[in-house]
Amino acid sequence: MVPDLFSGELPELNIGTVNGNSCDLNLEKAVTDVANDSGYSSVCNGRFSGGHITRHFGDPTENIHAIQLELTQHCYMDEESGEYDRQTAAKLQETLQLMLAAFLGNADRKNG
């Protein structure tokens, strides 16, 4: 059994930008706005503010933007059985597509 890393329940969508250091703040806002409107619980720079890749490679001053996204398993699977749940995952897929479109759309405006 894996020990609990913390007490309580994680938000379903955990976005990390190393507290705004790995990504332009307009891109961060575009992605978090979609997450906040998705019907999922979400947080930006909460318990997961960005892992090694986000911290190491994200450099908005060089126009390299990195966002980490941690998802809770119940957004796409039955946690008890460990089985992937297509119906549950379909909503998540839609949300992820919207988040990516928001990121890319704002990146294009920033670079255009």
ABEGO torsion letter per residue (X at the ends): XBBBABBEBBBABBBBAGGGAABBAAAAAAAAAAAAAAGBBBBBGBABAEBAAAAAABBAAAGBBBBBBBBBAAAABBAAAGBBBAAAAAAAAAAAAAAAAAAAAAAAAAAX
